[in-house]
Amino acid sequence: MSCYCFLAKRAKKTSDTAPDFDGDGITTIESLQLDYRTIQAATDNFSENNKIGQGGFGEVYKGTFWNGTEVAAKKLSKSSGQGDIEFMNEVVVVAKLQHRNLVRLLGFSLNRKERILVYEYVPNKSLDYFLFDTSKQGQLDWSRRYTIIEGIARGMLYLHQDSRITIIHRDLKASNVLLDADMNPKVADFGMAKIFGIDQTQGNTSRIVGTFGYMSPEYAMHGHFSMKSDVYSFGVLVLEIISGKKNSKFYEKDGAHDLVTYVWRLWSNGTTLDIVDPVILDNCQKSEVVRCIHIGLLCVQEDHIVRPTMRTILMMLTSNTVTLPVPRQPGFFVQSRPQNDPLNSDQSRTSNSFPGSLDDASVTELSPR
């Protein structure tokens, strides 16, 4: 909170001109501060015509600064779940990140009690916009989907191991992956991210944040988070990319109540390719697709210890010489629809889906049992 107070005091001293976003000149938090009027002018006073998105935390507007720089201004709703702490968390975290597969923060404003984050403009919206729309799925052939999977893995590896700080995203999902002009992925939305200290490998919280359907069992139920909880989310996302189906909106089929369960059943029955999006099935390298499904199942194993790291995952994706272990049963594996309260602590986690798995909305607070 002290960081927030400092920045709030500095807000009055921000420049009313557009900063130069070229190169790596922006290195400090205070240099990212923008005058509210600059953003207001760039978005034509947050015109409805410039609105390009709306999420749980507010609205996103396209803007153009006087020097021609196109930006996406994320105007946080006063009633949103993201408060001052989450806002400053996103600023501090994203300002430290420089990777081609992570969205770039260009600035922020705290004036007039408005909280605005200004990002690079990514023209092709988010992955879910194409992936889960039958009229747009055809724009994502297998080659493009594979490139997206690999790009997300590279971005997550940077967060976990290759940047100067270790960051756990905690809300990796299709709507938080943006696509640039060449359909290359950029992981976005770091309001829920956690920075780990030196030698820290896991954390615990009573305040669960993230999205049902992507949360690992140990995090959703007990508040334990680590790199491996992000790996679980990545695994769900891989299976969604291959199938074109959303895990949390998956309709019951063959006794499965979610996509992960259904893929596991197909894998166990030797009919793995049945899950592949028909749009890409006839024009893909099937061995490559099956390998990616295999990797996805390794990521969603219930025991977080046996899930691979992002570095290992990237090696699996880019080298056919890496032998893949046999996946174990995934977390939230559903054997039958529970007849009693699924939150009953006497029930096994491996035989019941988490009750929130049908909702894909981000949540900011949930008390674990």
C-alpha positions, 0 to 999 in steps of 0.5 A, a space after each residue: 500500500 505504501 507503493 500506492 500512496 507514493 504513486 498517488 502523490 506523484 500523479 499530480 506531476 505527470 506529463 500532459 504529453 504522450 511519452 515516447 514508447 520506442 525502445 527500452 527507455 521506460 525503466 521506472 514506475 514513475 516514468 510510466 505515469 500518464 496524465 489523465 487528459 492525455 488518455 482522455 484525448 487519445 480515446 476521444 473521451 472514452 467514446 463508445 465507438 472506441 470501446 474494444 472490450 469489457 471484462 469483470 474489472 472494467 472496460 477497454 478502449 482503443 486510443 491513439 496518441 498525437 504521435 500515432 502510437 495506438 494503445 489499449 486503455 483499460 479503465 477500471 470500474 469503481 465497482 469492480 473486484 480489482 481494488 487499489 492493491 490489485 491495480 498497483 500490483 498489475 503496474 508493478 508486475 507488468 512494468 518489470 516484464 519484457 517478453 514478446 509473448 507478454 503484453 506490454 504495459 505503456 503507462 497508467 493514470 491515477 488522476 480523478 480517482 480513475 484507475 487506468 492501465 495503458 497497454 500496447 494495442 493488440 489488434 486481434 483481440 483475445 484467443 477466446 474470441 476466435 477459439 470458441 466461435 464456430 464462425 471464426 475457428 477456421 481462422 485458427 488452423 493447426 499450425 497457428 494453434 501450435 504456434 499459439 501453444 508454444 508462444 504461451 509456454 514461452 511467455 509463462 516460462 519467462 514469468 516462472 524462471 527467465 525474468 528477474 523475478 518469479 511471477 505466478 500468474 494465477 489467472 491464465 485462460 483463453 480470454 487473457 491471451 491476446 493475439 497480435 497482428 500475426 496471431 502471435 500470443 501475448 499473455 495479459 492481465 496480471 492483476 492477480 499475479 503474485 511475485 515470489 521471493 528468492 528461493 520461494 517455490 509456493 504460497 498459501 492464501 485464504 483469498 482465492 483469485 482466478 477462474 473456475 475451470 482453470 484452477 488447480 485442485 490444490 489452489 481452488 480447494 486449499 489455497 496452495 499456489 505455485 508454478 505448478 498451479 499455473 501449469 495446470 491452467 496451461 494444460 486446460 488451455 492446451 486442451 481447449 485450443 486443440 478441441 475448440 471447446 471451453 472446459 467450463 462450458 463443456 456439455 455432458 458427454 459419455 459421463 464427463 462433466 468437463 473437457 478435462 474429464 472427457 479428454 482423459 476418458 478418450 485417452 484411456 480408451 485409445 480414441 484421443 483424436 475424437 476430441 480434436 476440433 473437426 476444423 483442423 482434424 483433416 489438415 493437421 499432423 496427427 502425431 503432433 496433435 496427440 503429443 500436445 494432448 499428451 502434454 496437456 494431460 501431464 499438466 492437469 494431473 491431480 498431484 502437482 508434484 508430478 506436473 512438468 515445469 514450463 521449461 520441461 513443457 517447452 522442451 516437450 513441445 519443441 523436441 520429439 526426442 523428449 520421452 513423455 511419461 504416462 499421465 496420471 489421473 487429472 485433478 477434478 476427474 469426475 467418475 459420476 455426478 455427485 448426489 450429495 453436497 460436493 463441498 462435503 469434506 468427506 467426499 474424495 476430490 478425485 470423484 467430484 468436480 469442483 462446484 464452480 467449474 461451470 462458471 468461467 468468470 474471474 473471481 476475486 475472493 473465495 474461502 477454501 474449505 
